[in-house]
Structure formats: C-alpha cells, structure tokens
Amino acid sequence: SKDLKGAMEILIEQKRQKLSTVEKLDEHMDFASQLIFAQNRGDLTAENVNQCVLEMMIAAPDTLSVTLFFMLILIAEHPTVEEEMMKEIETVVGKKSCKV
C-alpha cells in the first residue's frame, strides 16, 4: 500500500509537470488534471488528490466490469433497445465489415 501510494505521488507529480509545460490545456483536461487544478485553487489537499487518483486506479476496473456486465444483460433482455443502439452506432460510425 505504501509503495502504491508512493508510485501514485510520482505519477501525479509527472502529470503536474506536464500540465505546466503544455501550450493548449484543453487537450489535456482529464479528471486527474481537474483534481490537480482543484488543489492549485486550494479546493483540495495533496492528500485528497492522491487518494482520488489511487481510488480511480484501484476501483475503476471492478466497477467498470460490473457495470458492463449489467448493461449487457439489460440489452439482451430488451431487443428493441439493442436494435435502437445498433441503428445509432451505424448512423455515427457507418456500416463496416468486421474482419476477424
């Protein structure tokens, strides 16, 4: 846990350095960047930022897999929703053949 926390601090510092050198911030404004700017404004402490990033790294894969599982179950149970989703995907992406 201590090693992981130290690694997160290093990554956050690297992100902070990168943000200080970019020309266009809008291309780099992800959630970690928002947290860093909130700390710069005094809205969060360094510990708050470190904890948020750590929790994102640890919790995200679990919550994402559970969310995707239930989403797929719900889609399978509602074929009309699946049809509408496929129409929307085709509208945005177009019909492309999938090569395996």
N, C-alpha and C positions, 0 to 999 in steps of 0.2 A: 504494500500500500504506500509506504514511504517512497519507494523507488518510482512508482507510478505517478505519485504526486510531484516528485522532482522532475520527471520527464514532462509532465503537463506544464510545469512552470517554464521549462526551457522552450517548449513549443509555443507557448503564449508570448514569451519574450521575442522569439523569432518572428512571430506574426506582428507584434508591436513594431519591430524594426522595419519589417516590410511595409507596413502601413505608413510609416514616417517617410518612406522614400518614393512611394508611388505618385504618379502625376494625376491620375484620374481615380478618385476614391470610389466612384460608383461601380467600377468594375471589380472591386474587392470588398464590397459591403455584405459579407455573410454574417451569420449570427455571432461568431467569435469576434468579428470586428465591432459589431454593435456593443458587445459586452466590454471590449477594451475602451471604446469611446465613452461608455457609461461610467467606467472607472475614472477616465480622464476628467469627466464633468463632476466627479465626486458623488455620483449616484450609487456606485458600488465600490466595495473594497477589493483589493487584490485577491484576498481570500475568497470573496464571492465569485469573482471571475474564474479563479482556478477551480472552484467547486462546480460551477456550472459546466465548464468545459469537460471536466472529469466525468460528470454525470452523463453528459451527452455521449462521450466516448464509450462508457460502460453500458448505459441503459439503452441507447438507440437500437442496437441490433436486436435485443429481446423484444422491445415494444414494436419495432417495425415488423418483425416476423409474425407476431401475434396479430397485429393489425391487418397485414396482408392475408393471413390465413382466414380471418373472419370476413374480410372483403371478398375473397374468392368464394367462400361458402355462400355468402349472400347473393353474389352474382349468379352462382349455379342454381340457387333456389328461385331466381327471378329472371327467366329467359327473356322477357321483354326489356328488362334493364340491360341485359347483355347485348341484345340487338341494337338498342339505342347507343350504347357505348361503342360498339363496333362501327356504327354509322358515323359517329363523331370522330373516331380515330381515322376512318377513311377520308372524311372531309378535311381533316387537318393534315394528315400525313400522305393521303392518297393510297391507292391500291398498289401494293408492292408484293412481288412474289418473295417468299421466304426460302432461301437456299440453306439446306442443312448439310 
